[in-house]
Amino acid sequence: MKIGVTLNDAAGLESEVCVHFGQCSHFLLVDAEDGKIKASKVVENKAVHGGGGCQAVSEIMKYGITYVIAGGMGMGAQQRFASAGIPIFSFCGKAKDAVEALLAGKISKGIEPCKEHEKEGECH
């Protein structure tokens, strides 16, 4: 299982999950096995944008992620992940807590679009 988490900074597991998918500065990539974190690394989001487009979806998918955790996400990004068969989860708090909650089955699949960009076709 390879989990991608949106981050506000480069502090890894100690970072807060970024509330705005496409505007996160970094992604945390976590390799997990048997319900435990095996390895993690932080990579820069080279596709940060100010609105519109789904560049950040392509950026995180190039790392082979199989799950995504973010604070919020527009419908366009949600649709792209759904088309790729990648489940998405919403979490507010530290990245480590988010990953542990996912591994323990304590967060539900799905995410609410952020209030800023609920319109069809917008993506972040």
JORA-V796190 format. One record per pair of residues at least 12 apart in sequence whose C-alpha atoms are under 10 Angstrom apart, sorted by the first residue. I is the first residue (numbers start at 0). J is the second residue. Records with the same first field share a line. If there is no record, write none. Layout:
I: J + J
//
This chain:
0: 29 + 30 + 31 + 32 + 33 + 34 + 36 + 63 + 64 + 65 + 66 + 102
1: 28 + 29 + 30 + 31 + 32 + 36 + 38 + 39 + 62 + 63 + 64 + 65 + 66 + 67
2: 26 + 27 + 28 + 29 + 30 + 31 + 36 + 39 + 62 + 63 + 64 + 65 + 66 + 67 + 68 + 85 + 86 + 87 + 98 + 101 + 102
3: 26 + 27 + 28 + 29 + 30 + 39 + 40 + 41 + 59 + 60 + 62 + 63 + 64 + 65 + 66 + 67 + 68 + 69 + 87 + 94 + 98
4: 16 + 17 + 20 + 23 + 25 + 26 + 27 + 28 + 29 + 41 + 59 + 64 + 66 + 67 + 68 + 69 + 70 + 87 + 88 + 89 + 90 + 94 + 95 + 97 + 98
5: 17 + 18 + 19 + 20 + 21 + 22 + 23 + 24 + 25 + 26 + 27 + 28 + 41 + 44 + 59 + 67 + 68 + 69 + 70 + 71 + 90 + 94
6: 18 + 19 + 20 + 22 + 23 + 24 + 25 + 26 + 27 + 41 + 42 + 43 + 44 + 68 + 69 + 70 + 93 + 94
7: 19 + 20 + 22 + 23 + 24 + 25 + 26 + 94
8: 23 + 24 + 25 + 26 + 27 + 41 + 43
9: 24 + 25 + 26 + 27 + 40 + 41 + 42 + 43
10: 25 + 27 + 40 + 41 + 94
11: 25 + 26 + 27 + 28 + 29 + 39 + 40 + 41 + 42 + 93 + 94 + 95
12: 27 + 28 + 29 + 39 + 40 + 41 + 93 + 94 + 95 + 96 + 97 + 98
13: 92 + 93 + 94 + 95 + 96
14: 27 + 92 + 93 + 94 + 95
15: 69 + 70 + 90 + 91 + 92 + 93 + 94 + 95 + 96 + 97
16: 68 + 69 + 70 + 71 + 89 + 90 + 91 + 92 + 93 + 94 + 95 + 96 + 97
17: 68 + 69 + 70 + 71 + 90 + 91 + 92 + 93 + 94
18: 68 + 69 + 70 + 71 + 72 + 89 + 90 + 91 + 92 + 113
19: 69 + 70 + 71 + 72 + 73 + 112 + 113 + 115 + 123
20: 47 + 48 + 53 + 55 + 56 + 67 + 68 + 69 + 70 + 71 + 72 + 73 + 76 + 112 + 113 + 122 + 123
21: 44 + 46 + 47 + 48 + 49 + 50 + 51 + 52 + 53 + 54 + 55 + 56 + 58 + 69 + 71 + 72 + 73 + 76 + 122 + 123
22: 44 + 46 + 47 + 48 + 49 + 50 + 55 + 123
23: 43 + 44 + 45 + 46 + 47 + 48 + 55 + 69 + 70 + 123
24: 42 + 43 + 44 + 45 + 46 + 47 + 48
25: 41 + 42 + 43 + 44 + 45 + 46 + 47 + 59
26: 40 + 41 + 42 + 43 + 44 + 45 + 55 + 58 + 59 + 67 + 68 + 69
27: 39 + 40 + 41 + 42 + 43 + 44 + 59 + 67 + 68 + 94 + 95
28: 40 + 41 + 42 + 59 + 62 + 63 + 64 + 66 + 67
29: 41 + 64 + 66 + 95 + 98
30: 64 + 65
31: 98 + 99 + 102
32: 102
33: 102
34: 98 + 99 + 101 + 102 + 103 + 104
35: 98 + 99 + 102 + 103
36: 95 + 98 + 99 + 102
42: 59 + 62
43: 58 + 59
44: 58 + 59
45: 58 + 59
46: 58 + 59
47: 123
48: 122 + 123
49: 123
50: 73 + 115 + 116 + 121 + 122 + 123
51: 73 + 75 + 76 + 116 + 120 + 121 + 122 + 123
52: 75 + 76 + 120 + 121 + 122 + 123
53: 73 + 75 + 76 + 77 + 79 + 120 + 121 + 122 + 123
54: 76 + 122 + 123
55: 76 + 122 + 123
56: 75 + 76 + 77 + 79 + 80 + 122 + 123
57: 76 + 79 + 80
60: 80 + 83 + 85
64: 85 + 86
65: 80 + 83 + 84 + 85 + 86 + 87
66: 80 + 84 + 85 + 86 + 87 + 88 + 101 + 108
67: 80 + 85 + 86 + 87 + 88 + 89 + 98 + 101 + 108 + 109
68: 86 + 87 + 88 + 89 + 90 + 91 + 94 + 97 + 98 + 101 + 106 + 108 + 109 + 110
69: 87 + 88 + 89 + 90 + 91 + 94 + 97 + 110
70: 88 + 89 + 90 + 91 + 92 + 110 + 111 + 112 + 113
71: 88 + 89 + 90 + 91 + 110 + 111 + 112 + 113 + 114 + 115 + 116 + 123
72: 87 + 88 + 89 + 110 + 111 + 112 + 113 + 114 + 115 + 116 + 117 + 121 + 122 + 123
73: 110 + 111 + 112 + 113 + 114 + 115 + 116 + 117 + 118 + 119 + 120 + 121 + 122 + 123
74: 110 + 111 + 112 + 113 + 116 + 117 + 118 + 119 + 120 + 121 + 122 + 123
75: 112 + 116 + 117 + 118 + 119 + 120 + 121 + 122 + 123
76: 112 + 120 + 121 + 122 + 123
77: 109 + 110 + 111 + 112 + 122 + 123
78: 120 + 122
79: 122
86: 108 + 109 + 110
87: 107 + 108 + 109 + 110
88: 101 + 106 + 107 + 108 + 109 + 110 + 111
89: 101 + 106 + 107 + 108 + 109 + 110 + 111 + 112
90: 106 + 107 + 110
//
